């Protein structure tokens, strides 16, 4: 009898321990990270170890990264490097890590949303989210992005192991979508799965669609595809803070901060899914052995970048954080710039030498419509309305000054001298292109209305037009105008020891 009682006692204790573990998992289910228990890799990574991935990531990104949800709401996340896992296949090495997020963030398909009640714990409705650091050993390039597994409602109901899916491994019964996003929240591409097999490629939606397209435009064995838009509802948690009074007048009143968090619909993540008539995509599932890894680093079905985007990509830095719309505005502005003979020389000089980080910084609005930072070779705009030809060309000219003058451009004491050259350049380019100098449209004259200065600028431009270049003779007039320049926006004085090499190089005979 004692043995029977002892056995019952241990069974009860074991049951309580198991329930405790289940409740612990349930509390964490909606925190955008499943418990990854994927198969251990056969071989450890040779180049991209977990520590190497962390070192690379922290040298390129802040410890806490700001991203944006479907409703353009900012969210914060942080990699959990203590749980990082290494994977590899052929030319690719991968490190995956769960992430800590600021509040809840969950992506659903439309069917699952109908069964989900925000605010109530649906234990099985969850995502599996991972930060991925990927290294291509063939090219030597390393990049990072967010990978999200969105299961179908039926799959989520029957499985408790969505966390077993990883970048280079899919469970045989996985049904749903795997979506890849840049760290700033911009959608990259993805795949649609049914019972562990790829059935559709997911890309950004296109403005013009054909219900039937020839497969020659995509990397697939299938002869035809049908494409249509699919939107994923996105929910984020938002928190209200209130003060609750406690205590009494005798002991002292204390105010406690109470946090009330609740899930709120943020918007839809809309994509285009292209389905094939046969199983032509199956070779890119778990048995994949082609040139592309399964998503994130390049989508075989993605359209060829436009000529304008190819031009931008040559100077677009890996740490840039523009959205797709903002990047297109930048590409359009750059295309206009490259249609001008002299401004194209600015771009051509940067091409192959400089990679620039482009980003939005709302805090500079009202202070600047664009700003170049020498410390990290970055150009910032306060909003997307400022991503236009006039502002882009000016900031790229500052980038070229930095590349040309080095430490002289980094010295704040030389800002006045650098700005005068930057303001003179468009006036000279316009004059040589039009064959005449327009005082009314002068960039320099708009900054200083004094007649003496305007006369000095006119003498400089007429000399450049007469000789069709900028040389030592024109420099004397340039220096005279610079010494007279008195703009309201800049303080300091002209330093004649810093020669305007860009004017000499671009406007030479």
RAVENJO-V580509 format. One record per residue. N is the residue number from 1. RES is the residue in three letters. SS is DSSP state (H for helix, E for strand, - for the rest). BURIAL is b if it has 16 or more other ideal C-beta (glycine too) atoms within 10 Angstrom, else e. D_FIRST is the distance of its C-alpha to the first C-alpha in Angstrom with 2 decimals. Layout:
n->N res->RES ss->SS burial->BURIAL d_first->D_FIRST
n->N res->RES ss->SS burial->BURIAL d_first->D_FIRST
This chain:
n->1 res->UNK ss->- burial->e d_first->0.00
n->2 res->UNK ss->H burial->e d_first->3.77
n->3 res->UNK ss->H burial->e d_first->5.35
n->4 res->UNK ss->H burial->e d_first->5.06
n->5 res->UNK ss->H burial->e d_first->6.17
n->6 res->UNK ss->H burial->e d_first->8.47
n->7 res->UNK ss->H burial->e d_first->9.83
n->8 res->UNK ss->H burial->e d_first->10.62
n->9 res->UNK ss->H burial->e d_first->12.26
n->10 res->UNK ss->H burial->e d_first->14.33
n->11 res->UNK ss->H burial->e d_first->15.32
n->12 res->UNK ss->H burial->e d_first->16.65
n->13 res->UNK ss->H burial->e d_first->18.50
n->14 res->UNK ss->H burial->e d_first->19.94
n->15 res->UNK ss->H burial->e d_first->21.08
n->16 res->UNK ss->H burial->e d_first->22.78
n->17 res->UNK ss->H burial->e d_first->24.52
n->18 res->UNK ss->H burial->e d_first->25.82
n->19 res->UNK ss->H burial->e d_first->27.12
n->20 res->UNK ss->H burial->e d_first->28.79
n->21 res->UNK ss->H burial->e d_first->30.54
n->22 res->UNK ss->H burial->e d_first->31.70
n->23 res->UNK ss->H burial->e d_first->33.12
n->24 res->UNK ss->H burial->e d_first->34.87
n->25 res->UNK ss->H burial->e d_first->36.47
n->26 res->UNK ss->H burial->e d_first->37.48
n->27 res->UNK ss->H burial->e d_first->39.34
n->28 res->UNK ss->H burial->e d_first->41.32
n->29 res->UNK ss->- burial->b d_first->42.11
n->30 res->UNK ss->- burial->b d_first->45.43
n->31 res->UNK ss->- burial->b d_first->46.67
n->32 res->UNK ss->- burial->b d_first->48.54
n->33 res->UNK ss->- burial->b d_first->46.34
n->34 res->UNK ss->- burial->b d_first->43.57
n->35 res->UNK ss->- burial->e d_first->41.11
n->36 res->UNK ss->- burial->b d_first->42.93
n->37 res->UNK ss->- burial->e d_first->40.83
n->38 res->UNK ss->- burial->b d_first->43.67
n->39 res->UNK ss->- burial->e d_first->43.92
n->40 res->UNK ss->- burial->e d_first->44.84
n->41 res->UNK ss->- burial->b d_first->48.53
n->42 res->UNK ss->- burial->e d_first->49.49
n->43 res->UNK ss->- burial->e d_first->52.03
n->44 res->UNK ss->- burial->e d_first->52.43
n->45 res->UNK ss->- burial->b d_first->55.54
n->46 res->UNK ss->- burial->e d_first->58.60
n->47 res->UNK ss->- burial->e d_first->60.65
n->48 res->UNK ss->- burial->b d_first->58.66
n->49 res->UNK ss->- burial->e d_first->55.60
n->50 res->UNK ss->H burial->b d_first->53.47
n->51 res->UNK ss->H burial->e d_first->55.26
n->52 res->UNK ss->H burial->b d_first->58.64
n->53 res->UNK ss->H burial->b d_first->57.90
n->54 res->UNK ss->H burial->b d_first->56.99
n->55 res->UNK ss->H burial->e d_first->60.15
n->56 res->UNK ss->H burial->b d_first->62.29
n->57 res->UNK ss->H burial->b d_first->60.86
n->58 res->UNK ss->H burial->e d_first->61.27
n->59 res->UNK ss->H burial->e d_first->64.82
n->60 res->UNK ss->H burial->e d_first->65.73
n->61 res->UNK ss->- burial->b d_first->63.77
n->62 res->UNK ss->- burial->e d_first->62.70
n->63 res->UNK ss->- burial->e d_first->59.11
n->64 res->UNK ss->- burial->e d_first->58.61
n->65 res->UNK ss->E burial->b d_first->60.38
n->66 res->UNK ss->E burial->e d_first->61.97
n->67 res->UNK ss->E burial->b d_first->61.79
n->68 res->UNK ss->E burial->b d_first->62.76
n->69 res->UNK ss->- burial->b d_first->61.01
n->70 res->UNK ss->- burial->b d_first->62.59
n->71 res->UNK ss->- burial->e d_first->64.03
n->72 res->UNK ss->- burial->e d_first->65.64
n->73 res->UNK ss->- burial->b d_first->63.26
n->74 res->UNK ss->E burial->e d_first->62.59
n->75 res->UNK ss->E burial->b d_first->59.03
n->76 res->UNK ss->E burial->e d_first->57.81
n->77 res->UNK ss->E burial->b d_first->55.38
n->78 res->UNK ss->E burial->e d_first->54.27
n->79 res->UNK ss->E burial->b d_first->52.88
n->80 res->UNK ss->- burial->e d_first->49.44
n->81 res->UNK ss->H burial->b d_first->50.49
n->82 res->UNK ss->H burial->e d_first->47.15
n->83 res->UNK ss->H burial->e d_first->45.78
n->84 res->UNK ss->- burial->b d_first->48.90
n->85 res->UNK ss->E burial->b d_first->48.56
n->86 res->UNK ss->E burial->b d_first->51.24
n->87 res->UNK ss->E burial->b d_first->52.40
n->88 res->UNK ss->E burial->b d_first->55.42
n->89 res->UNK ss->E burial->b d_first->57.29
n->90 res->UNK ss->- burial->e d_first->60.72
n->91 res->UNK ss->- burial->e d_first->63.14
n->92 res->UNK ss->E burial->b d_first->60.72
n->93 res->UNK ss->E burial->b d_first->58.23
n->94 res->UNK ss->E burial->b d_first->56.03
n->95 res->UNK ss->E burial->b d_first->53.89
n->96 res->UNK ss->E burial->b d_first->51.76
n->97 res->UNK ss->E burial->b d_first->50.16
n->98 res->UNK ss->- burial->b d_first->48.47
n->99 res->UNK ss->E burial->b d_first->50.51
n->100 res->UNK ss->E burial->e d_first->49.99
n->101 res->UNK ss->E burial->b d_first->52.02
n->102 res->UNK ss->- burial->b d_first->53.57
n->103 res->UNK ss->- burial->b d_first->51.71
n->104 res->UNK ss->- burial->b d_first->50.54
n->105 res->UNK ss->E burial->b d_first->52.65
n->106 res->UNK ss->E burial->b d_first->51.81
n->107 res->UNK ss->E burial->b d_first->53.94
n->108 res->UNK ss->- burial->b d_first->53.22
n->109 res->UNK ss->- burial->b d_first->54.88
n->110 res->UNK ss->H burial->e d_first->56.47
n->111 res->UNK ss->H burial->e d_first->53.81
n->112 res->UNK ss->H burial->b d_first->50.91
n->113 res->UNK ss->H burial->b d_first->52.88
n->114 res->UNK ss->H burial->e d_first->52.93
n->115 res->UNK ss->H burial->e d_first->49.09
n->116 res->UNK ss->- burial->b d_first->48.79
n->117 res->UNK ss->- burial->e d_first->48.91
n->118 res->UNK ss->- burial->e d_first->50.04
n->119 res->UNK ss->- burial->e d_first->47.94
n->120 res->UNK ss->- burial->e d_first->44.77
n->121 res->UNK ss->- burial->e d_first->42.17
n->122 res->UNK ss->- burial->b d_first->42.28
n->123 res->UNK ss->- burial->e d_first->39.62
n->124 res->UNK ss->- burial->b d_first->41.05
n->125 res->UNK ss->- burial->b d_first->44.75
n->126 res->UNK ss->- burial->b d_first->45.74
n->127 res->UNK ss->E burial->b d_first->48.14
n->128 res->UNK ss->E burial->b d_first->47.70
n->129 res->UNK ss->E burial->b d_first->50.41
n->130 res->UNK ss->E burial->b d_first->51.47
n->131 res->UNK ss->E burial->b d_first->54.36
n->132 res->UNK ss->E burial->b d_first->55.90
n->133 res->UNK ss->E burial->b d_first->58.19
n->134 res->UNK ss->E burial->b d_first->60.00
n->135 res->UNK ss->E burial->b d_first->62.30
n->136 res->UNK ss->E burial->b d_first->64.73
n->137 res->UNK ss->- burial->e d_first->65.40
n->138 res->UNK ss->- burial->e d_first->68.50
n->139 res->UNK ss->- burial->e d_first->70.27
n->140 res->UNK ss->- burial->e d_first->68.59
n->141 res->UNK ss->E burial->e d_first->67.91
n->142 res->UNK ss->E burial->b d_first->64.80
n->143 res->UNK ss->E burial->b d_first->63.92
n->144 res->UNK ss->E burial->b d_first->61.11
n->145 res->UNK ss->E burial->b d_first->60.02
n->146 res->UNK ss->E burial->b d_first->57.14
n->147 res->UNK ss->E burial->b d_first->55.16
n->148 res->UNK ss->E burial->b d_first->53.36
n->149 res->UNK ss->E burial->b d_first->51.27
n->150 res->UNK ss->E burial->b d_first->51.58
n->151 res->UNK ss->E burial->b d_first->49.36
n->152 res->UNK ss->- burial->b d_first->50.20
n->153 res->UNK ss->H burial->b d_first->48.14
n->154 res->UNK ss->H burial->e d_first->46.56
n->155 res->UNK ss->H burial->b d_first->45.73
n->156 res->UNK ss->H burial->b d_first->44.18
n->157 res->UNK ss->H burial->e d_first->42.02
n->158 res->UNK ss->H burial->e d_first->40.48
n->159 res->UNK ss->- burial->b d_first->40.25
n->160 res->UNK ss->- burial->e d_first->38.41
n->161 res->UNK ss->- burial->e d_first->40.20
n->162 res->UNK ss->H burial->b d_first->43.81
n->163 res->UNK ss->H burial->b d_first->43.65
n->164 res->UNK ss->H burial->b d_first->43.67
n->165 res->UNK ss->- burial->b d_first->47.33
n->166 res->UNK ss->E burial->b d_first->49.78
n->167 res->UNK ss->- burial->b d_first->53.51
n->168 res->UNK ss->- burial->b d_first->53.59
n->169 res->UNK ss->E burial->e d_first->50.59
n->170 res->UNK ss->- burial->b d_first->49.80
n->171 res->UNK ss->- burial->b d_first->46.64
n->172 res->UNK ss->- burial->e d_first->47.48
n->173 res->UNK ss->- burial->e d_first->46.57
n->174 res->UNK ss->- burial->b d_first->48.23
n->175 res->UNK ss->- burial->b d_first->50.49
n->176 res->UNK ss->E burial->b d_first->52.53
n->177 res->UNK ss->E burial->b d_first->54.98
n->178 res->UNK ss->E burial->b d_first->55.13
n->179 res->UNK ss->E burial->b d_first->57.73
n->180 res->UNK ss->E burial->b d_first->59.48
n->181 res->UNK ss->E burial->b d_first->61.13
n->182 res->UNK ss->- burial->b d_first->63.27
n->183 res->UNK ss->- burial->b d_first->61.88
n->184 res->UNK ss->- burial->b d_first->64.30
n->185 res->UNK ss->- burial->b d_first->62.75
n->186 res->UNK ss->- burial->b d_first->65.44
n->187 res->UNK ss->E burial->b d_first->64.20
n->188 res->UNK ss->E burial->b d_first->64.90
n->189 res->UNK ss->E burial->b d_first->63.63
n->190 res->UNK ss->E burial->b d_first->60.54
n->191 res->UNK ss->E burial->b d_first->59.14
n->192 res->UNK ss->E burial->b d_first->57.68
n->193 res->UNK ss->E burial->b d_first->54.80
n->194 res->UNK ss->E burial->e d_first->53.40
n->195 res->UNK ss->- burial->e d_first->50.38
n->196 res->UNK ss->- burial->e d_first->51.09
n->197 res->UNK ss->E burial->b d_first->54.82
n->198 res->UNK ss->E burial->b d_first->57.74
n->199 res->UNK ss->E burial->b d_first->59.69
n->200 res->UNK ss->E burial->b d_first->61.95
n->201 res->UNK ss->E burial->b d_first->63.50
n->202 res->UNK ss->E burial->b d_first->63.44
n->203 res->UNK ss->E burial->b d_first->66.39
n->204 res->UNK ss->- burial->e d_first->68.28
n->205 res->UNK ss->- burial->b d_first->69.99
n->206 res->UNK ss->- burial->e d_first->73.66
n->207 res->UNK ss->- burial->e d_first->76.40
n->208 res->UNK ss->- burial->e d_first->77.88
n->209 res->UNK ss->- burial->e d_first->75.81
n->210 res->UNK ss->- burial->e d_first->76.66
n->211 res->UNK ss->- burial->e d_first->74.29
n->212 res->UNK ss->- burial->e d_first->75.00
n->213 res->UNK ss->E burial->e d_first->75.71
n->214 res->UNK ss->E burial->e d_first->76.51
n->215 res->UNK ss->H burial->b d_first->73.98
n->216 res->UNK ss->H burial->e d_first->76.68
n->217 res->UNK ss->H burial->e d_first->75.95
n->218 res->UNK ss->- burial->b d_first->72.32
n->219 res->UNK ss->- burial->b d_first->70.50
n->220 res->UNK ss->- burial->b d_first->68.89
n->221 res->UNK ss->- burial->e d_first->69.46
n->222 res->UNK ss->- burial->e d_first->69.51
n->223 res->UNK ss->- burial->e d_first->72.91
n->224 res->UNK ss->E burial->e d_first->72.38
n->225 res->UNK ss->E burial->b d_first->70.27
n->226 res->UNK ss->E burial->e d_first->69.72
n->227 res->UNK ss->E burial->b d_first->69.14
n->228 res->UNK ss->E burial->e d_first->68.15
n->229 res->UNK ss->E burial->e d_first->66.94
n->230 res->UNK ss->E burial->b d_first->63.26
n->231 res->UNK ss->E burial->e d_first->62.19
n->232 res->UNK ss->E burial->b d_first->58.82
n->233 res->UNK ss->E burial->b d_first->58.02
n->234 res->UNK ss->E burial->b d_first->57.09
n->235 res->UNK ss->E burial->b d_first->55.20
n->236 res->UNK ss->E burial->b d_first->55.11
n->237 res->UNK ss->E burial->b d_first->53.56
n->238 res->UNK ss->E burial->e d_first->56.00
n->239 res->UNK ss->E burial->e d_first->55.29
n->240 res->UNK ss->E burial->e d_first->56.98
n->241 res->UNK ss->E burial->e d_first->56.93
n->242 res->UNK ss->E burial->e d_first->57.42
n->243 res->UNK ss->E burial->e d_first->57.52
n->244 res->UNK ss->E burial->e d_first->55.43
n->245 res->UNK ss->E burial->e d_first->56.55
n->246 res->UNK ss->E burial->e d_first->54.10
n->247 res->UNK ss->E burial->e d_first->54.61
n->248 res->UNK ss->E burial->e d_first->57.40
n->249 res->UNK ss->- burial->e d_first->60.95
n->250 res->UNK ss->- burial->e d_first->59.95
n->251 res->UNK ss->- burial->e d_first->57.33
n->252 res->UNK ss->E burial->e d_first->59.05
n->253 res->UNK ss->E burial->e d_first->58.74
n->254 res->UNK ss->E burial->e d_first->56.62
n->255 res->UNK ss->E burial->e d_first->56.93
n->256 res->UNK ss->E burial->e d_first->53.93
n->257 res->UNK ss->E burial->e d_first->54.50
n->258 res->UNK ss->E burial->e d_first->52.43
n->259 res->UNK ss->E burial->e d_first->52.18
n->260 res->UNK ss->E burial->e d_first->51.99
n->261 res->UNK ss->E burial->e d_first->51.70
n->262 res->UNK ss->E burial->e d_first->52.06
n->263 res->UNK ss->E burial->b d_first->52.72
n->264 res->UNK ss->E burial->b d_first->56.32
n->265 res->UNK ss->E burial->e d_first->58.11
n->266 res->UNK ss->E burial->b d_first->60.35
n->267 res->UNK ss->E burial->b d_first->62.27
n->268 res->UNK ss->E burial->b d_first->62.28
n->269 res->UNK ss->E burial->b d_first->62.24
n->270 res->UNK ss->E burial->e d_first->64.68
n->271 res->UNK ss->E burial->b d_first->65.08
n->272 res->UNK ss->E burial->b d_first->66.77
n->273 res->UNK ss->E burial->b d_first->64.72
n->274 res->UNK ss->E burial->b d_first->66.56
n->275 res->UNK ss->E burial->e d_first->65.07
n->276 res->UNK ss->E burial->b d_first->66.40
n->277 res->UNK ss->- burial->e d_first->67.05
n->278 res->UNK ss->- burial->e d_first->65.26
n->279 res->UNK ss->- burial->e d_first->62.58
n->280 res->UNK ss->- burial->b d_first->65.07
n->281 res->UNK ss->- burial->b d_first->62.82
n->282 res->UNK ss->H burial->b d_first->59.86
n->283 res->UNK ss->H burial->e d_first->61.01
n->284 res->UNK ss->H burial->b d_first->60.20
n->285 res->UNK ss->- burial->b d_first->56.48
n->286 res->UNK ss->- burial->e d_first->53.79
n->287 res->UNK ss->- burial->e d_first->56.13
n->288 res->UNK ss->- burial->b d_first->58.98
n->289 res->UNK ss->- burial->e d_first->61.44
n->290 res->UNK ss->- burial->e d_first->64.64
n->291 res->UNK ss->- burial->e d_first->66.65
n->292 res->UNK ss->- burial->e d_first->64.73
n->293 res->UNK ss->- burial->b d_first->61.15
n->294 res->UNK ss->- burial->b d_first->59.41
n->295 res->UNK ss->- burial->b d_first->60.95
n->296 res->UNK ss->- burial->b d_first->61.66
n->297 res->UNK ss->- burial->b d_first->64.21
n->298 res->UNK ss->- burial->e d_first->66.55
n->299 res->UNK ss->- burial->b d_first->66.53
n->300 res->UNK ss->- burial->e d_first->68.45
n->301 res->UNK ss->- burial->b d_first->69.30
n->302 res->UNK ss->- burial->e d_first->70.64
n->303 res->UNK ss->- burial->e d_first->74.37
n->304 res->UNK ss->- burial->e d_first->76.73
n->305 res->UNK ss->- burial->e d_first->77.42
n->306 res->UNK ss->- burial->e d_first->80.76
n->307 res->UNK ss->H burial->e d_first->83.69
n->308 res->UNK ss->H burial->b d_first->83.46
n->309 res->UNK ss->H burial->b d_first->79.77
n->310 res->UNK ss->H burial->e d_first->80.46
n->311 res->UNK ss->H burial->b d_first->83.08
n->312 res->UNK ss->H burial->b d_first->80.69
n->313 res->UNK ss->H burial->e d_first->77.89
n->314 res->UNK ss->- burial->e d_first->80.16
n->315 res->UNK ss->- burial->b d_first->80.03
n->316 res->UNK ss->E burial->b d_first->76.77
n->317 res->UNK ss->- burial->b d_first->74.28
n->318 res->UNK ss->- burial->e d_first->70.60
n->319 res->UNK ss->- burial->b d_first->69.57
n->320 res->UNK ss->- burial->b d_first->71.55
n->321 res->UNK ss->- burial->b d_first->69.68
n->322 res->UNK ss->- burial->b d_first->72.03
n->323 res->UNK ss->- burial->b d_first->70.77
n->324 res->UNK ss->H burial->e d_first->72.18
n->325 res->UNK ss->H burial->e d_first->74.81
n->326 res->UNK ss->H burial->b d_first->75.82
n->327 res->UNK ss->H burial->b d_first->76.08
n->328 res->UNK ss->H burial->b d_first->78.32
n->329 res->UNK ss->H burial->b d_first->80.56
n->330 res->UNK ss->H burial->b d_first->80.86
n->331 res->UNK ss->H burial->b d_first->81.73
n->332 res->UNK ss->H burial->b d_first->84.38
n->333 res->UNK ss->H burial->b d_first->85.91
n->334 res->UNK ss->H burial->b d_first->86.03
n->335 res->UNK ss->H burial->b d_first->87.72
n->336 res->UNK ss->H burial->e d_first->90.48
n->337 res->UNK ss->H burial->b d_first->90.83
n->338 res->UNK ss->- burial->b d_first->91.29
n->339 res->UNK ss->- burial->e d_first->94.08
n->340 res->UNK ss->- burial->b d_first->96.21
n->341 res->UNK ss->H burial->e d_first->98.03
n->342 res->UNK ss->H burial->b d_first->97.51
n->343 res->UNK ss->H burial->b d_first->94.03
n->344 res->UNK ss->H burial->e d_first->92.88
n->345 res->UNK ss->H burial->b d_first->93.98
n->346 res->UNK ss->H burial->b d_first->91.54
n->347 res->UNK ss->H burial->b d_first->88.67
n->348 res->UNK ss->H burial->e d_first->89.98
n->349 res->UNK ss->H burial->b d_first->90.07
n->350 res->UNK ss->H burial->b d_first->86.43
n->351 res->UNK ss->- burial->e d_first->85.26
n->352 res->UNK ss->- burial->e d_first->83.56
n->353 res->UNK ss->- burial->e d_first->83.68
n->354 res->UNK ss->- burial->b d_first->81.50
n->355 res->UNK ss->- burial->e d_first->78.23
n->356 res->UNK ss->E burial->b d_first->78.04
n->357 res->UNK ss->E burial->b d_first->75.00
n->358 res->UNK ss->E burial->b d_first->75.70
n->359 res->UNK ss->E burial->b d_first->73.75
n->360 res->UNK ss->E burial->b d_first->74.03
n->361 res->UNK ss->- burial->b d_first->74.19
n->362 res->UNK ss->H burial->e d_first->74.71
n->363 res->UNK ss->H burial->e d_first->75.31
n->364 res->UNK ss->H burial->b d_first->78.72
n->365 res->UNK ss->- burial->e d_first->80.06
n->366 res->UNK ss->- burial->e d_first->83.20
n->367 res->UNK ss->- burial->e d_first->83.68
n->368 res->UNK ss->- burial->b d_first->84.10
n->369 res->UNK ss->- burial->b d_first->84.16
n->370 res->UNK ss->- burial->b d_first->83.02
n->371 res->UNK ss->E burial->b d_first->82.22
n->372 res->UNK ss->E burial->b d_first->82.07
n->373 res->UNK ss->E burial->b d_first->79.84
n->374 res->UNK ss->- burial->b d_first->81.02
n->375 res->UNK ss->- burial->e d_first->77.79
n->376 res->UNK ss->- burial->e d_first->75.74
n->377 res->UNK ss->- burial->b d_first->78.53
n->378 res->UNK ss->E burial->b d_first->77.39
n->379 res->UNK ss->E burial->b d_first->79.23
n->380 res->UNK ss->E burial->b d_first->77.80
n->381 res->UNK ss->E burial->b d_first->78.90
n->382 res->UNK ss->- burial->b d_first->78.08
n->383 res->UNK ss->- burial->e d_first->77.56
n->384 res->UNK ss->H burial->e d_first->78.29
n->385 res->UNK ss->H burial->e d_first->81.70
n->386 res->UNK ss->H burial->b d_first->82.87
n->387 res->UNK ss->- burial->b d_first->82.10
n->388 res->UNK ss->- burial->b d_first->85.66
n->389 res->UNK ss->H burial->b d_first->88.52
n->390 res->UNK ss->H burial->e d_first->90.26
n->391 res->UNK ss->H burial->b d_first->87.25
n->392 res->UNK ss->H burial->b d_first->85.66
n->393 res->UNK ss->H burial->b d_first->88.91
n->394 res->UNK ss->H burial->b d_first->89.40
n->395 res->UNK ss->H burial->b d_first->85.93
n->396 res->UNK ss->H burial->b d_first->86.24
n->397 res->UNK ss->H burial->b d_first->89.54
n->398 res->UNK ss->H burial->b d_first->87.79
n->399 res->UNK ss->H burial->b d_first->85.26
n->400 res->UNK ss->H burial->b d_first->88.22
n->401 res->UNK ss->H burial->b d_first->89.81
n->402 res->UNK ss->H burial->b d_first->86.65
n->403 res->UNK ss->H burial->b d_first->86.61
n->404 res->UNK ss->H burial->e d_first->90.31
n->405 res->UNK ss->H burial->b d_first->90.76
n->406 res->UNK ss->- burial->e d_first->87.38
n->407 res->UNK ss->H burial->e d_first->87.10
n->408 res->UNK ss->H burial->b d_first->90.26
n->409 res->UNK ss->H burial->b d_first->88.52
n->410 res->UNK ss->H burial->e d_first->85.45
n->411 res->UNK ss->- burial->e d_first->87.61
n->412 res->UNK ss->H burial->e d_first->87.72
n->413 res->UNK ss->H burial->e d_first->91.25
n->414 res->UNK ss->H burial->b d_first->92.45
n->415 res->UNK ss->H burial->e d_first->91.11
n->416 res->UNK ss->H burial->b d_first->94.59
n->417 res->UNK ss->H burial->b d_first->96.13
n->418 res->UNK ss->H burial->b d_first->93.40
n->419 res->UNK ss->H burial->b d_first->93.64
n->420 res->UNK ss->H burial->b d_first->97.40
n->421 res->UNK ss->H burial->b d_first->97.12
n->422 res->UNK ss->H burial->b d_first->94.38
n->423 res->UNK ss->H burial->b d_first->96.65
n->424 res->UNK ss->H burial->b d_first->99.74
n->425 res->UNK ss->H burial->b d_first->98.16
n->426 res->UNK ss->H burial->b d_first->97.95
n->427 res->UNK ss->H burial->b d_first->101.51
n->428 res->UNK ss->H burial->b d_first->102.83
n->429 res->UNK ss->H burial->b d_first->100.85
n->430 res->UNK ss->H burial->b d_first->102.15
n->431 res->UNK ss->H burial->b d_first->105.72
n->432 res->UNK ss->H burial->b d_first->105.85
n->433 res->UNK ss->H burial->e d_first->104.20
n->434 res->UNK ss->H burial->e d_first->106.53
n->435 res->UNK ss->- burial->e d_first->109.63
n->436 res->UNK ss->- burial->e d_first->110.14
n->437 res->UNK ss->- burial->b d_first->108.57
n->438 res->UNK ss->- burial->e d_first->107.61
n->439 res->UNK ss->- burial->e d_first->107.62
n->440 res->UNK ss->- burial->e d_first->105.97
n->441 res->UNK ss->- burial->e d_first->102.90
n->442 res->UNK ss->- burial->b d_first->102.71
n->443 res->UNK ss->- burial->b d_first->99.30
n->444 res->UNK ss->- burial->b d_first->100.95
n->445 res->UNK ss->- burial->b d_first->103.36
n->446 res->UNK ss->- burial->e d_first->100.55
n->447 res->UNK ss->- burial->b d_first->99.17
n->448 res->UNK ss->- burial->b d_first->102.46
n->449 res->UNK ss->- burial->e d_first->105.30
n->450 res->UNK ss->- burial->e d_first->107.92
n->451 res->UNK ss->H burial->e d_first->111.13
n->452 res->UNK ss->H burial->e d_first->111.57
n->453 res->UNK ss->H burial->b d_first->108.20
n->454 res->UNK ss->H burial->b d_first->108.80
n->455 res->UNK ss->H burial->e d_first->112.13
n->456 res->UNK ss->H burial->b d_first->110.51
n->457 res->UNK ss->H burial->b d_first->107.89
n->458 res->UNK ss->H burial->b d_first->110.68
n->459 res->UNK ss->H burial->b d_first->112.65
n->460 res->UNK ss->H burial->b d_first->109.58
n->461 res->UNK ss->H burial->b d_first->108.86
n->462 res->UNK ss->H burial->e d_first->112.51
n->463 res->UNK ss->H burial->b d_first->112.70
n->464 res->UNK ss->H burial->b d_first->109.58
n->465 res->UNK ss->H burial->b d_first->111.02
n->466 res->UNK ss->H burial->e d_first->114.36
n->467 res->UNK ss->H burial->e d_first->112.88
n->468 res->UNK ss->- burial->e d_first->109.87
n->469 res->UNK ss->- burial->b d_first->107.57
n->470 res->UNK ss->- burial->b d_first->106.17
n->471 res->UNK ss->- burial->e d_first->107.79
n->472 res->UNK ss->H burial->e d_first->109.23
n->473 res->UNK ss->H burial->e d_first->111.98
n->474 res->UNK ss->H burial->b d_first->109.46
n->475 res->UNK ss->H burial->b d_first->107.25
n->476 res->UNK ss->H burial->e d_first->110.00
n->477 res->UNK ss->H burial->b d_first->110.00
n->478 res->UNK ss->H burial->b d_first->106.19
n->479 res->UNK ss->H burial->b d_first->106.07
n->480 res->UNK ss->H burial->b d_first->108.67
n->481 res->UNK ss->H burial->b d_first->106.67
n->482 res->UNK ss->H burial->b d_first->103.42
n->483 res->UNK ss->H burial->e d_first->105.04
n->484 res->UNK ss->H burial->b d_first->106.23
n->485 res->UNK ss->- burial->b d_first->102.90
n->486 res->UNK ss->- burial->e d_first->101.47
n->487 res->UNK ss->- burial->e d_first->98.55
n->488 res->UNK ss->- burial->e d_first->96.63
n->489 res->UNK ss->- burial->e d_first->93.24
n->490 res->UNK ss->- burial->e d_first->93.65
n->491 res->UNK ss->- burial->e d_first->94.92
n->492 res->UNK ss->- burial->e d_first->96.29
n->493 res->UNK ss->- burial->e d_first->99.21
n->494 res->UNK ss->- burial->b d_first->100.07
n->495 res->UNK ss->- burial->b d_first->99.60
n->496 res->UNK ss->- burial->e d_first->102.30
n->497 res->UNK ss->- burial->e d_first->100.67
n->498 res->UNK ss->- burial->e d_first->98.05
n->499 res->UNK ss->- burial->e d_first->99.97
n->500 res->UNK ss->- burial->b d_first->98.97
n->501 res->UNK ss->H burial->e d_first->98.05
n->502 res->UNK ss->H burial->b d_first->96.54
n->503 res->UNK ss->H burial->b d_first->99.84
n->504 res->UNK ss->H burial->e d_first->101.70
n->505 res->UNK ss->H burial->e d_first->99.36
n->506 res->UNK ss->H burial->b d_first->98.97
n->507 res->UNK ss->- burial->b d_first->102.53
n->508 res->UNK ss->- burial->e d_first->104.40
n->509 res->UNK ss->- burial->e d_first->107.47
